[in-house]
Amino acid sequence: MRALPDQLWRAALPELLRHLPPSGSLLSLLYVGAPDQAAALAELRPDLALSLYDPSGEALFAPEAASYDALLVQGAQLRQREAFLSAALAALRLGGRLIMLDAAADAPEGCSAWQLDALQPVTLAQMVQSLERAGYVRVLTERLLEGCLVLSRGERDYTHLSTLERVERVAARDATPDGALLPMAADAVAEAVRGNFIFVLARQASSRPAWEAPAQVWRALTLTDGEQVCLPVFSALPKAVAFMQAAIKAGAFSGVNKIGKFPKSALQGWQSAFLLNPTFADLQRTGRFQREGAALALDPRDAVTGEE
């Protein structure tokens, strides 16, 4: 089976990557498709721990169980789709996602130049049935590129875990340096964070999104211990969410309504010391950094936007 044309693959990638799940600072992704098209993934998302499987080769698809945050798949290249979907589900961690791209069986005539039988076109309904039959949950399907392609998404169920337990489990996958309440300089944080992004807690006064109200400012939460003021930053979204879930349950830091994602290079421009991956339990256990300091003004236009 042949891969989707490179032009279509690259055009669809930004939307495919928007569906990646929350993860640690590095997202473990298995790409199933043409190896020469994999480079585009790393170009768009340098925080990926990327593995490859070429379905056109002779090697069996036998990934290690529960080892990937996501699988990104070119469905056109699969020989045995049903068997693959079952094996892919086992390869995902709990809550991990399969994201698949296929040619649309009912595509408009404008797609006819590449709409060939060898591409195994599918319909939205077929993909819903296939994913649900294989055991995926929270299945989503949609059309891309004016109806030429079908994006399909399904997750491995968490079964018995609550929302809080799910967040805590994912958050725990990122190791926190010893001395989480030790103030750090920007260079030290950048070196300690394996990925390319950091997350901050903030208050946004306006309900309008940043791209509609560019003059607004996010007021980032800072914490004080004596005269020391630090900006808490997190290496992954689940780390920040777990912190705020515990704080909300304790009635602390009310009004924080934004978790901003920034390139970690932004640290150099913020005049502050930092706390990397503190937990609310750390604050309670030590009695340190329990008071708010003066908020740090951040420009939301510097944040990473457009992701799920």
JOKA-V977923 format. One record per residue. N is the residue number from 0. RES is the residue in one letter. PHI is phi in whole degrees, -180 to 180 (NA if undefined). OMEGA is omega in whole degrees, -180 to 180 (* if undefined). D_FIRST is the distance of its C-alpha to the first C-alpha in Angstrom with 1 decimal. Layout:
BEGIN
N,RES,PHI,OMEGA,D_FIRST
N,RES,PHI,OMEGA,D_FIRST
END
This chain:
BEGIN
0,M,NA,-177,0.0
1,R,-101,-178,3.8
2,A,-77,172,6.8
3,L,-61,177,9.7
4,P,-55,-174,12.3
5,D,-57,-179,14.7
6,Q,-63,179,17.6
7,L,-68,180,16.4
8,W,-59,-179,15.4
9,R,-67,179,18.8
10,A,-67,-178,20.6
11,A,-85,-172,19.4
12,L,-57,-179,20.1
13,P,-55,179,23.9
14,E,-72,177,23.6
15,L,-61,-177,21.1
16,L,-69,177,23.5
17,R,-65,-178,26.4
18,H,-91,178,25.2
19,L,-63,-176,25.5
20,P,-81,170,28.3
21,P,-58,-176,31.7
22,S,-154,170,31.8
23,G,-72,-176,33.9
24,S,-64,170,34.4
25,L,-114,180,31.1
26,L,-98,-178,28.2
27,S,-82,-174,26.0
28,L,-123,171,22.3
29,L,-104,177,19.2
30,Y,-96,180,16.3
31,V,-114,-177,12.8
32,G,168,-176,10.3
33,A,-67,-178,10.4
34,P,-58,-178,13.8
35,D,-73,176,15.1
36,Q,-101,-177,15.0
37,A,-74,-177,17.0
38,A,-59,-180,20.3
39,A,-64,178,20.6
40,L,-64,-179,21.2
41,A,-65,178,24.1
42,E,-64,-176,25.5
43,L,-86,-178,25.9
44,R,-134,-179,26.8
45,P,-70,179,28.6
46,D,-89,-179,29.8
47,L,-88,165,26.5
48,A,-93,-164,26.4
49,L,-97,171,22.8
50,S,-118,-175,20.6
51,L,-125,167,17.0
52,Y,-136,-179,14.3
53,D,-95,-177,11.2
54,P,-71,178,8.7
55,S,-85,-180,6.9
56,G,-87,-176,10.6
57,E,-95,-177,12.9
58,A,-67,177,15.1
59,L,-70,175,15.6
60,F,-85,-177,15.5
61,A,-141,-178,19.3
62,P,-71,178,20.8
63,E,-65,-177,24.6
64,A,-66,173,26.0
65,A,52,-173,27.4
66,S,-115,-176,26.7
67,Y,-128,172,24.8
68,D,-72,-177,26.1
69,A,-156,168,22.7
70,L,-119,176,19.0
71,L,-115,-163,17.0
72,V,-130,166,13.4
73,Q,-89,-175,10.4
74,G,-63,-178,9.6
75,A,-61,-176,6.6
76,Q,-93,-177,4.8
77,L,-80,178,7.1
78,R,-85,-179,7.4
79,Q,-123,-170,11.0
80,R,-62,-176,12.1
81,E,-64,180,15.8
82,A,-64,179,16.2
83,F,-63,-177,14.6
84,L,-60,178,16.9
85,S,-67,179,19.9
86,A,-66,179,19.3
87,A,-66,179,18.8
88,L,-61,180,22.1
89,A,-67,-178,23.9
90,A,-77,-178,22.8
91,L,-82,169,24.5
92,R,-69,176,28.2
93,L,-59,-177,30.3
94,G,85,178,29.8
95,G,-71,-173,26.5
96,R,-124,166,23.7
97,L,-97,177,20.1
98,I,-125,-173,18.8
99,M,-126,179,15.5
100,L,-120,-179,14.1
101,D,-135,168,12.2
102,A,-73,-180,12.5
103,A,-86,-179,15.7
104,A,-68,-179,16.0
105,D,-108,-179,19.6
106,A,-67,177,19.2
107,P,-66,-175,22.1
108,E,-62,-180,22.1
109,G,-63,179,22.1
110,C,-95,-170,18.4
111,S,-66,-178,17.7
112,A,-65,-180,17.0
113,W,-123,-177,13.5
114,Q,-78,-176,13.1
115,L,-112,179,10.7
116,D,-58,-178,9.6
117,A,-65,-179,5.9
118,L,-90,177,6.8
119,Q,48,-178,8.5
120,P,-62,-178,11.8
121,V,-134,172,14.6
122,T,-107,177,18.3
123,L,-59,-178,20.7
124,A,-64,179,22.3
125,Q,-61,-179,19.3
126,M,-70,176,18.5
127,V,-59,-179,22.2
128,Q,-63,-178,22.4
129,S,-64,-178,19.4
130,L,-69,-180,20.8
131,E,-67,179,24.3
132,R,-65,180,23.6
133,A,-79,176,22.1
134,G,108,178,25.3
135,Y,-77,177,24.7
136,V,-121,-179,27.7
137,R,49,-177,28.5
138,V,-75,179,25.3
139,L,-136,172,24.8
140,T,-135,179,22.5
141,E,-156,179,22.9
142,R,-91,177,21.7
143,L,-128,173,21.1
144,L,51,176,21.6
145,E,58,175,23.6
146,G,88,-178,21.5
147,C,-74,-174,18.2
148,L,-123,175,16.6
149,V,-121,173,17.3
150,L,-100,179,18.5
151,S,-126,-178,19.2
152,R,-143,174,21.5
153,G,-148,-176,23.2
154,E,-122,168,25.6
155,R,-83,-172,26.9
156,D,-70,175,30.4
157,Y,-83,-179,33.5
158,T,54,-167,35.3
159,H,-88,-172,38.9
160,L,-86,174,39.1
161,S,-77,178,41.0
162,T,-59,180,40.0
163,L,-63,179,42.5
164,E,-65,178,41.2
165,R,-64,180,37.6
166,V,-62,-178,38.7
167,E,-64,-179,40.9
168,R,-66,179,38.3
169,V,-68,-180,35.8
170,A,-60,-177,38.8
171,A,-68,-178,39.9
172,R,-73,175,36.7
173,D,-95,180,38.1
174,A,-68,176,41.1
175,T,-101,-179,44.2
176,P,-60,174,46.5
177,D,-57,-180,49.8
178,G,75,-176,52.4
179,A,-62,179,50.4
180,L,-100,175,53.6
181,L,-94,180,54.4
182,P,-57,-177,54.3
183,M,-127,174,51.9
184,A,-83,-177,51.6
185,A,-58,-178,48.5
186,D,-62,-179,47.5
187,A,-68,178,47.7
188,V,-66,-179,45.6
189,A,-59,180,42.9
190,E,-72,-176,42.9
191,A,-77,-178,42.8
192,V,-82,-176,39.9
193,R,-72,-178,36.6
194,G,-83,-175,34.5
195,N,-110,-175,35.2
196,F,-135,173,36.8
197,I,-132,-176,39.9
198,F,-125,-180,41.1
199,V,-128,178,44.6
200,L,-98,-174,46.7
201,A,-150,172,48.4
202,R,-113,177,50.3
203,Q,-117,-176,49.3
204,A,-70,-178,52.3
205,S,-83,175,50.5
206,S,-86,-180,48.1
207,R,-81,179,46.3
208,P,-65,-174,43.1
209,A,-58,-176,43.4
210,W,-74,176,41.8
211,E,-96,-177,44.4
212,A,-135,-172,47.4
213,P,-64,-178,46.9
214,A,-83,-177,50.6
215,Q,-69,-180,50.3
216,V,-129,171,50.6
217,W,-90,179,49.2
218,R,-102,-174,51.9
219,A,-75,179,50.4
220,L,-68,170,52.1
221,T,-119,-178,54.2
222,L,-125,-178,56.1
223,T,-120,172,59.5
224,D,-139,-171,61.3
225,G,67,179,64.8
226,E,-94,-179,64.5
227,Q,-83,177,60.9
228,V,-114,-179,58.4
229,C,-133,173,54.6
230,L,-97,176,51.5
231,P,-72,177,49.2
232,V,-129,-173,45.6
233,F,-129,-176,42.6
234,S,-81,-178,39.5
235,A,-154,-180,37.3
236,L,-57,180,37.5
237,P,-60,176,38.1
238,K,-62,-180,41.0
239,A,-67,180,42.6
240,V,-64,180,42.1
241,A,-62,177,43.6
242,F,-59,-175,46.6
243,M,-72,177,47.3
244,Q,-60,179,46.8
245,A,-67,180,49.5
246,A,-65,180,51.7
247,I,-63,179,51.5
248,K,-62,180,52.6
249,A,-91,180,55.5
250,G,75,-177,56.4
251,A,-104,173,55.9
252,F,55,-179,54.6
253,S,-65,177,54.7
254,G,91,175,53.1
255,V,-69,-173,50.2
256,N,-131,-176,47.4
257,K,-145,168,44.8
258,I,-116,-177,42.5
259,G,-92,177,41.6
260,K,-105,-177,38.7
261,F,-132,169,39.6
262,P,-59,-176,38.4
263,K,-68,173,40.4
264,S,-64,179,41.9
265,A,-65,180,43.9
266,L,-55,-176,46.1
267,Q,-64,-178,47.9
268,G,-94,-179,49.2
269,W,-98,-176,50.6
270,Q,-82,-178,54.2
271,S,-162,162,54.1
272,A,-86,-172,53.8
273,F,-132,167,50.9
274,L,-112,-178,50.3
275,L,-95,175,46.8
276,N,53,174,45.4
277,P,-68,171,48.7
278,T,-110,178,48.8
279,F,-64,176,51.3
280,A,-63,176,52.5
281,D,-59,-178,53.3
282,L,-63,-178,55.6
283,Q,-70,-177,57.3
284,R,-68,-176,57.8
285,T,-93,-175,59.2
286,G,76,-177,61.0
287,R,-102,175,59.6
288,F,52,179,57.9
289,Q,-97,179,58.7
290,R,-105,177,60.1
291,E,-79,172,58.4
292,G,-102,177,59.1
293,A,-64,-178,59.1
294,A,-64,177,55.7
295,L,-98,-178,53.6
296,A,-76,179,52.6
297,L,-124,178,48.9
298,D,-89,-178,47.3
299,P,-63,178,44.3
300,R,-70,177,42.8
301,D,-85,-176,42.2
302,A,-80,174,40.0
303,V,-83,-177,36.3
304,T,-126,175,35.5
305,G,86,178,32.7
306,E,-103,-178,31.1
307,E,-73,*,31.3
END
